[in-house]
Amino acid sequence: MESVVYFLLVLTSLVSLTFIIERGLALRWRKVVPPAVHTAVEVCADRSAVPALQQVCRQHASPLGRLLLLAAEHLDRPKEENESVLQTRARREVVRLERGLVVLEIAVGVAPLLGLVGTIVGMMTLFADIGQAGLSDAARLARGIALILNATLIGLLIAIPSLIAWSYFSKKVETLTVEMETVCEKFLRRQYREGKKAS
């Protein structure tokens, strides 16, 4: 039973580490909000510059680029309708950014509990041995308890980095979402202002 708990702890640590690395790579600022796309939005002052922006967005595939492409495709519709379509797609992009964070959240809760289960199982085994052999060797008993507590320690050593990563990535997704919202709002405001002037 102890070996099963340790196996589950190792598996949890591997899964947690995999998602920490994967989210670390996926949530890089340059990958979500590429500087080239951001610059293209800044210089896109009217609708004549929209094709150039679309080209940059296609060249730098990213969540922000996909949102701007969608907004550019719907510029012939009223602003409110375009914003509504954009908000729906933005929610999908945010869900994609948050993918994997739930796994880290689960690891934060599961790892200490697995460690506790390992400790309890180890204690039960140790006390069963004591019941048969008696308390003749105190040093052996102390070593046994130290080994048992390893499971709790390992569980905490998995949970703490997972909690730090989960908190950091959750905040980063929030920051990236605000940035994408700001850039898209600026793009729409400029384009519809220019559209009103042209009409």
Phi, psi and omega in degrees: 000319179299319181296326178294317180297315179296322177298316179295324177295316178297318179298316178299318181295320180294317179296315180299313180298320179300314182287330176296314179294314183298314180291326178299321178284319184288330185261021174295139184304316182294337180277327182269316180236078182299137180304325181296320179292317179300316179295319180298323178293320180299323182268355180274082186273337180216179187289342178291338180267357183297317179302322178296319178297317180299320179297317179296319180296323179289325180289328181244078181301126183195164176303315179296318179299318180295321179294318180292322176299317179296316180297319181294325180291337184251022181292341178281350179266164176300152184302318182297320180292319178298316179298321180295315178297318182295320180295321179297314179293324181298322178298320178295319179295321179294321177299321178295322178293327182276354182303132180095337180293329179295329178295318177295321179297320178294319180299324178300321181276324187281318186303311178296326179292321176296320177299319178294319177299316178300320179295315181295315179298317178298319179295319179298317179295316181298315181291330176294320177295321179296321179300328181274318186263342181086182184258038185288331184241096182292325180296319178296320178297316180297318178297320180297316179294320178299317179296321181297318182291347176303323181298316178296317179299314179298318178301317179291322179293337174277317186291321185296309176297325179296319179294316179299313181296317180298315180296316181296312182291324178298317178293322180293319177300318178299315180295317179296322179297316178298318180296315179297319178298318180295314181295316180295320180296320178297317179299311181296317181301316180295314185293320181283333174294318178293323179297321178294320179297319181294326180278000000 
